[in-house]
Amino acid sequence: MKQHISVLEDEVIRYLSPQPGKVYVDATCGSGGHAKRILEETGGRCFLIGIDKDKNAIKRAEENLRKFSGSFTIIEGGFEEIDSIIKMTKTETVDGILFDLGFSTEQISEKERGFSFLLEGPLDMRYSKKTYLTAEKIINHYSMQELAGIFKEYGELKNPYNIVKKIIEKRKKSPFKTTTEFADFISHFYRSPKKKIHPATLFFQSLRIAVNNEIENLKTGLQKGWEILNKNGRMIVLSFHSLEDRVVKNFFRSRENINILTKKPVIAQDLEIFINPLSRSAKMRAGEKK
Ligand SMILES: C[S@@+](CC[C@H](N)C(=O)[O-])C[C@H]1O[C@@H](n2cnc3c(N)ncnc32)[C@H](O)[C@@H]1O
């Protein structure tokens, strides 16, 4: 399995500025790349609460952070419940929160998870196996309006009705089963306006967002996270597409008690993009609570 390389790691540390004796939440812990840097930065003298929906990611993170045993805990759950999750650790407020949104390299390279249109797997796309909705259920059972709404809202596709009609005709004959079957079907009937982008990219993005209720969860996570942040505490958010970044930008702009630390979003330098192409679309925003 390919290993995730943490995005904008130095920049995250610079803006979060971890200090000994303080408490930090890595709200999307993944395999623990950023979490490890936070702990290293303080020589293991801060306390880190990791959150992730993915049981497998948590196992990898626990292994990765082993040498800091006693300075961290990782809890399986969604950051949309960040307030109740931190209470489970007998903590009320924290000094910094990091959100590194979306999926990890491990998740997209595991074909059984169904995140990739290049690897044949089931149409799943769930971060957590505890939830019920999958991409398969959406593609094969949602109405024309619901499907078009998802592709319009989460993929920002202008007129998805033609392709949605084709999807519905096809699924009547035989339901879609795999990621590559769906991606090939899209490629056959849909031309991406941007030549370099695979035609299935925005369809997969929108399905993943819908399956995991990502936009609503992000709004809730930011809101609840802000409430549990101490004065002078910092919130850092890494987003990977314009919908997410818009939510973060609007959230920061609508706070009264914030110092926005990044007037423009921080993006990756050419060298990082060369080493880690995943960083190409990253935008980092940071705010400090007044
Ligand atoms: C980009 S990865 C994080 C990588 C990590 N920062 C690192 O450096 O190793 C994003 C992680 O967020 C998790 N995730 C996505 N939505 C979540 C949510 N609402 N609550 C908790 N975890 C979530 C995914 O399962 C995935 O492991």
The ligand as a Gaussian input file, in Angstrom:
#p B3LYP/6-31G(d) Opt

LIG

0 1
 C       -5.797000      13.715000       4.198000
 S       -6.086000      12.454000       5.365000
 C       -5.177000      12.986000       6.772000
 C       -3.708000      12.737000       6.686000
 C       -2.937000      13.152000       7.911000
 N       -3.082000      14.560000       8.196000
 C       -1.462000      12.815000       7.768000
 O       -0.640000      13.732000       7.645000
 O       -1.119000      11.626000       7.790000
 C       -7.729000      12.756000       5.854000
 C       -8.303000      11.794000       6.879000
 O       -9.511000      12.362000       7.350000
 C      -10.420000      11.322000       7.646000
 N      -11.756000      11.933000       7.658000
 C      -12.489000      12.407000       6.637000
 N      -13.624000      12.966000       7.080000
 C      -13.615000      12.863000       8.431000
 C      -14.503000      13.284000       9.469000
 N      -15.649000      13.903000       9.212000
 N      -14.141000      13.032000      10.738000
 C      -12.978000      12.392000      11.032000
 N      -12.110000      11.962000      10.092000
 C      -12.413000      12.209000       8.807000
 C      -10.179000      10.300000       6.564000
 O      -10.589000       9.019000       6.999000
 C       -8.659000      10.402000       6.370000
 O       -7.984000       9.439000       7.131000

